[in-house]
Amino acid sequence: MNRWLIVFIVGLLLPLQSLAKTVVVGSKAFNEGYLLGEIIAQKLTHDGFDVERKLGLGKTIITYEALKQGEIDVYVEYTGTLAQAILKLENTPSLNALQQHAKQEGIKILPRLGFNNTYALVISEQMAKKNNISKISDLVNYPDLNLGISHEFLKRKDGWQPLAAAYGLPYQPVGIEHSLAYQAIANKQIAITDAYTTDGDIARYHLRILKDDKNFFPRYDAVPLVRTDADPALIKSLQDLANHIDEAKMQQLNSQVVNDDQSFAEVAEQFLTDEALIQKSNTQDLNSPWQSLPRYIIEHLQLTILALICSCVVGIPLSIAVYRRPQASRMLVYCTGLLQTIPSIALLALMIPLLGIGWVPAVVALFLYSLLPIVRNTLTALLTLDPVMQQVAVGMGLTPREQLRHVYIPLAVPMIFSGIRTAAIINIGTATLAAFIGAGGLGEPIVMGLSLNDTTLVLFGAIPAALLAILTEWLFEGVERRFIPAHLRNTLG
């Protein structure tokens, strides 16, 4: 039995491994990040590199740490973000000075792509005209407007609080996912949000960029980042992209994805072809959701099944070992319960310095989250056994080990099974967040859909995940009916 379990786990792991050394292209989880990542990936592919994409890796800290740890080889960052949010500098120095600071962290900044995608505050054109609002300082006269600010911008050194202090803005904004803020403005749920000046959604939703009349925001020049030990051929290939994209071009490219329903791959290929950086291929776009769905489902199942097996292998024996010790039992439940209080995306981010990105930290996180129902149900089952049955076991002259093996565990199996069942459902839902650290699964279309404000794409990941949860419930119910006696099943809640 143990041999077949090992073979099964190895079978789950094999598809997750990549034997060949490839260049891994990363990006942050927003529309422009995906597009720039795809441009870089196609350029490197054209120049003969074997490329793997890990796009949509969550916020700044996740993507930057992935680069430092060698989990990705290149991604596009912005000089203002690098200086203030990552390197924690007081201001944004020249590119040469910034390169020296980055070099101390093992990071090399490549030449600018050519555009400055600075932060800005935006408001609907209709409201701006009605109230004669054209610049940020005008907002002081309208304290009743509702602000929805992206979570990252709320806490940045170059973000909301310093901006509000500089302009004396009398607002208490609410946090909102960046890609959802535009729809919230269109629905008049909020009046103002932060934006990137090259966002394609600005034209789509008829928004006005408020003039930064106090020059608060630094420049956010887009620059590819690599490690200082990067392949010189890789660097040379990426340097060919320097100064090929200005602000107008970047906004146009973003708009083609957001407004014209073109894929990132299509827009990237057309841009590179127009700029004579690659030759147009005759291959079809293989990144459509339907073509990728089998891969998403397989990756999702690999993550959840492997994490569930690990939780059972650790949680059940550990609970059996301590259930006779009240203090140790309580401590085990407290510790596993404490793990549940850590936000999943925060736990994934904290693991990057230790485990990098990809399936390993995702499996570890899912393993930790699924421990509580397994541990709690196992301990509860063993500690609430019928006293009469315990006395019968003692009266039969069974040793403590024999009592456990022949009486206690068989009687506890239904509740233990219920804990495993609960953990499986939790894993399926939580595994969608694994996409933020490049582990794939059904969270990948969800994250991409959020970045594009594309409800259809979000549902493309959410509906299969929900169906997997339902199928899992049916599977466990069938196993329960097949192997657990009816009189024991009836005692389950």
PEBEL-V67774 format. One record per backbone hydrogen bond with DSSP energy under -0.5 kcal/mol. NH is the residue of the N-H (numbers start at 1). CO is the residue of the C=O. If there is no record, write none. Layout:
<<NH CO> <NH CO>>
This chain:
<<5 1> <6 2> <7 3> <8 4> <9 5> <10 6> <11 7> <12 8> <13 9> <14 10> <15 11> <16 13> <17 13> <17 14> <19 17> <22 20> <23 50> <24 22> <25 23> <25 52> <26 24> <26 74> <27 54> <29 58> <30 28> <31 451> <33 30> <34 30> <35 31> <36 32> <37 33> <38 34> <39 35> <40 36> <41 37> <42 38> <43 39> <44 40> <45 41> <46 42> <47 43> <48 45> <49 44> <51 49> <52 23> <54 25> <57 27> <58 56> <63 59> <64 60> <65 61> <66 62> <67 63> <68 64> <69 65> <70 67> <71 66> <72 66> <73 24> <74 24> <75 225> <77 75> <77 223> <79 221> <82 78> <83 79> <84 80> <85 80> <85 81> <86 81> <87 82> <89 83> <93 91> <98 94> <99 95> <100 96> <101 97> <102 98> <103 99> <104 100> <104 101> <105 102> <106 103> <107 102> <108 226> <110 108> <110 224> <113 222> <117 115> <117 220> <118 116> <120 195> <122 193> <123 208> <124 191> <125 206> <128 124> <129 125> <130 126> <131 127> <132 128> <132 129> <133 128> <134 132> <136 211> <138 135> <139 136> <140 137> <141 138> <142 139> <145 142> <148 192> <149 174> <151 176> <154 150> <155 151> <155 152> <156 152> <159 156> <160 153> <161 154> <163 159> <164 160> <165 161> <166 162> <167 163> <168 164> <169 164> <171 169> <174 147> <176 149> <180 177> <181 177> <181 178> <182 178> <184 180> <185 181> <186 182> <187 183> <188 185> <189 184> <190 184> <191 146> <192 146> <193 122> <195 120> <197 118> <199 196> <202 199> <204 200> <205 201> <206 203> <207 202> <208 123> <210 121> <210 208> <211 134> <213 211> <215 212> <222 115> <223 77> <224 111> <225 75> <226 108> <228 106> <230 227> <234 231> <235 231> <236 232> <237 233> <238 234> <239 235> <240 236> <240 237> <241 238> <242 239> <243 112> <244 113> <244 241> <245 113> <250 246> <251 247> <252 248> <253 249> <254 250> <255 251> <256 252> <257 253> <258 254> <259 255> <260 255> <261 257> <262 256> <267 263> <268 264> <269 265> <270 266> <271 267> <272 268> <273 269> <274 270> <275 271> <276 273> <277 272> <278 272> <292 288> <293 289> <296 292> <297 293> <298 294> <299 295> <300 296> <301 297> <302 298> <303 299> <304 300> <305 301> <306 302> <307 303> <308 304> <309 305> <310 306> <311 307> <312 308> <313 309> <314 310> <315 311> <316 312> <317 312> <318 314> <319 315> <320 316> <321 317> <322 318> <323 319> <325 322> <326 324> <329 325> <330 326> <331 327> <332 328> <333 329> <334 330> <335 331> <336 332> <337 333> <338 334> <339 335> <340 336> <341 337> <341 338> <342 338> <342 339> <343 341> <347 343> <348 344> <349 345> <350 346> <351 347> <352 348> <352 349> <354 351> <355 351> <356 351> <356 352> <358 437> <362 358> <363 359> <364 360> <365 361> <366 362> <367 363> <368 364> <369 365> <370 366> <371 368> <372 368> <374 370> <375 371> <376 372> <377 373> <378 374> <379 375> <380 376> <381 377> <382 378> <383 379> <384 380> <385 382> <389 386> <390 386> <391 387> <392 388> <393 389> <394 390> <395 391> <396 392> <397 394> <398 393> <403 399> <404 400> <405 401> <406 402> <407 403> <408 403> <409 404> <411 407> <412 408> <413 409> <416 412> <417 413> <418 414> <419 415> <420 416> <421 417> <422 418> <423 419> <424 420> <425 421> <426 422> <427 423> <428 424> <429 425> <430 426> <431 427> <432 429> <433 430> <434 431> <435 432> <436 433> <437 434> <438 435> <439 434> <444 441> <446 442> <447 443> <448 444> <449 445> <450 446> <451 447> <452 448> <453 449> <453 450> <454 449> <455 453> <458 454> <459 455> <460 456> <461 457> <461 458> <462 458> <463 459> <465 461> <466 462> <467 463> <468 464> <469 465> <470 466> <471 467> <472 468> <473 469> <474 470> <475 471> <476 472> <477 473> <478 474> <479 475> <480 476> <481 477> <482 478> <483 479> <484 480> <485 483> <488 485> <489 485> <490 486> <491 488> <492 489>>
